[in-house]
């Protein structure tokens, strides 16, 4: 076998190794992001809106002050009533999303039922922070 053929095989093997490792690494990050989202949603479910702001991503905190978030979250969630059920609908890893800097994000959607709203979709977007943690950068109920 020539050196060129050997180098080509090594290159192809390296590409295949990276290609097969990336999804596993990505799935581990998606799982971490989901755990962060669930912990954050527990604060929202308990009406601890200020604490949810405290635990959010820097991007989230930079978008609106704590008092404004508390007011908006309360206005959005209280009319829905108590959480009934929340089921994972999807979780998608992304490097680029509209209106935010490129980074590592996971867009998570839940099919959710509240006491006063039988069918809602919650979209929560954790992002990978510089310190390595996953923190929520966006939340929306439809």
Protein Blocks (a to p, Z undefined) as FASTA:
>chain_A
ZZklmmmmmmmmmmmmmmmmmmmmmmmmmmmmmmmmmmmmmmmmnopaklmmmmmcfklm
mmpcfklmmmmmmmmmmmnopafbdcdfbdcddfbdghiacddddddddddddfklmbdc
ddddddddfkopacdfbdcdZZ
